[in-house]
Amino acid sequence: MINLQQRHDGFIRMDRHFPQSASVSITFTDGTTEVITGARINKAYDDALAVFREKNGLDAKGFTRIAKKRVLDNNKIDFVPVHPGMGQ
């Protein structure tokens, strides 16, 4: 089982996908704990990554298509928003 702790700003630290069948236990800031599947937390990660890329004008693979503009390797995220009840 993978144990994660929600930060006070509502996010968990997650910089990669977890195995689909893994059990992920999230302890929220209000003291509640919820166990969800790796597939569900991976979907939350993918959704947060899509929002990040859209806000920054990146395509689906994380690249900018503007010519002659250097883009740093900051096309990934490290924090995913979570909330109680998201596993249902």
C-alpha positions as CSV (number, residue, x, y, z in Angstrom):
1,M,0.0,0.0,0.0
2,I,1.2,3.5,-0.9
3,N,0.5,6.1,1.8
4,L,0.2,9.8,0.9
5,Q,-0.5,12.9,3.0
6,Q,-2.5,15.9,1.7
7,R,-0.8,19.2,2.1
8,H,-2.6,22.2,3.6
9,D,-3.1,23.7,0.1
10,G,-5.1,20.6,-1.0
11,F,-2.4,18.8,-3.0
12,I,-0.5,15.6,-2.8
13,R,3.1,15.1,-4.1
14,M,3.0,12.8,-7.1
15,D,5.5,13.0,-10.0
16,R,4.7,9.7,-11.7
17,H,2.0,7.1,-12.2
18,F,1.5,4.3,-9.7
19,P,0.6,0.7,-10.7
20,Q,-3.0,0.4,-11.7
21,S,-3.9,-2.2,-9.1
22,A,-2.0,-0.6,-6.2
23,S,-3.9,0.6,-3.2
24,V,-3.2,4.2,-2.3
25,S,-4.1,5.6,1.1
26,I,-4.6,9.3,1.3
27,T,-4.7,11.1,4.6
28,F,-6.5,14.4,4.2
29,T,-5.9,17.6,6.2
30,D,-9.2,17.1,8.1
31,G,-7.9,13.8,9.5
32,T,-9.9,11.4,7.3
33,T,-8.3,8.6,5.4
34,E,-9.4,7.2,2.1
35,V,-8.1,4.2,0.1
36,I,-8.4,4.5,-3.6
37,T,-6.9,2.5,-6.5
38,G,-3.8,3.4,-8.5
39,A,-6.0,3.7,-11.6
40,R,-8.1,6.5,-9.9
41,I,-5.1,8.5,-8.7
42,N,-3.4,8.1,-12.0
43,K,-6.5,9.7,-13.7
44,A,-6.3,12.6,-11.3
45,Y,-2.7,13.0,-12.2
46,D,-3.5,12.9,-15.9
47,D,-6.3,15.5,-15.5
48,A,-4.0,17.8,-13.5
49,L,-1.3,17.4,-16.2
50,A,-3.8,18.3,-19.0
51,V,-4.9,21.4,-17.1
52,F,-1.2,22.5,-16.6
53,R,-0.4,22.0,-20.3
54,E,-3.4,23.9,-21.4
55,K,-2.7,26.8,-19.2
56,N,0.9,27.0,-20.5
57,G,0.1,26.6,-24.2
58,L,1.7,23.2,-24.6
59,D,0.4,20.4,-26.8
60,A,-0.7,16.9,-25.6
61,K,2.9,15.7,-25.4
62,G,4.1,18.8,-23.4
63,F,5.8,20.6,-26.3
64,T,5.4,24.2,-27.4
65,R,5.0,24.6,-31.2
66,I,6.3,28.2,-31.3
67,A,9.4,28.5,-33.5
68,K,12.7,29.6,-32.0
69,K,11.5,29.7,-28.4
70,R,13.4,27.7,-25.9
71,V,11.2,25.8,-23.4
72,L,12.7,24.4,-20.3
73,D,11.9,20.9,-19.2
74,N,9.1,22.1,-16.9
75,N,6.3,20.4,-18.8
76,K,5.4,18.1,-16.0
77,I,3.8,18.5,-12.6
78,D,4.7,17.3,-9.1
79,F,1.5,18.1,-7.2
80,V,-2.0,16.8,-7.8
81,P,-5.2,18.2,-6.2
82,V,-7.2,15.7,-4.1
83,H,-10.4,15.8,-2.0
84,P,-12.3,13.5,0.2
85,G,-14.7,11.2,-1.7
86,M,-12.7,11.2,-4.9
87,G,-12.5,7.4,-5.0
88,Q,-16.2,6.9,-5.5
